[in-house]
Structures are given as C-alpha cells and as structure tokens.
C-alpha cells in the first residue's frame, strides 16, 4: 500500500484485509511501488512476485481449508505496533 517515508525499511501492506507494517529491508535495491505483490513471511518481505504467482499462492492457501482460516484469524487478532 505504501512505503513509510520516515522508515524506508518498512511498508504498510494489506494481507487479506489486515493492514500491517512489514520490513522490506531484504528487498533493498528492488524497485517497489504501491500495488506490487510481495511474498511475506513473519513480517519480512522475501521477494517481489507477479500477480499470477500471488493468485496461485492464495489458491493453495485457501485449498488447505481450516489451517488457512485459523492463520488469518490469528493475524487479525494479533497486535503489532510500529516502533
């Protein structure tokens, strides 16, 4: 959604309707812009991916059923604050 102007190593993202600040430091040198798709794991952007790859990943996650639903519920309930 946006790269934070005061913290260029952080970006606000939307993960299934949950907004979070994530660390994008591992993608230093990669051209990133609002609307890009990125692979995130435990609050870190691991790689920039295209929309087809993102859709494929979401299809897989949704296909595993309850485990995916539990993970999204836990994400919505967690509180992560910017430092």
N, C-alpha and C positions, 0 to 999 in steps of 0.2 A: 504494500500500500504506500509506504513512504520510508525513505532513509532519513534518520534523525539528523538534523543539521548540527546539533551540539554534540552528537555522538555518532560519527560516521561509521563506527563499527557495529551499530545497531540499526535495525529496520523494524517498523511496525508491519506485521503481516496478519492475514486472515486465514485461519485454519478451520475450515468447516463452520464458519460463523463465529469463531472465537478469535478475538484480536489479542496479539501478543507482540512483545518486543523480543526479537531474536538476534543473536550475534551473527554478523555476516563477515567477520574478520577472515575466515578461511577462504573467502572468495575475493580477497584483495586482488585488484588488477582486472577482475571480471567486470564488464560493463553491466550494471544492474539498473533497472528502472521500474517504477510502479507498473504493475501488470505482468511482470516476469513471473515465471513459475520456478520455484526452487525446492529442492529436496531438503527437508529439515529433520534433524534427529536431536532429541533432548536439548532444544533451544539453540542449536547451531545450524546454520545453512551449510550444507555439504557440497551441493552442486546446483548449477542452473540447468533446468531441464526444459524441454519443449512441452507444449500443451498436450500433444498426443501421449507422451510419456507420463505426464501428470494424470491424464484421464485413465491410462492403463493401471497406474499405481492405485488410484482411487477405486477403480473397479475391483481390483484384487482385494483391497482392504475391506470394501463393502461385502465381498463374497465370503469373508470369514465370519460374518454374522455377529454373534453376541460379543465376541472378543473385541471387535471394532467398536461396537456400541459402548461397551464398558470403557474403552480407552477415551473415546470422545466425551463421555460423561465425566471421567476423571479430569480431563483437560478443562472442561467448563467449570468444574468445581475448584480447581487449583487457583491459588493466588500467587502470581509472580509480579513483583514490583521492580521498576527500574531503579537503579542505584544512583 
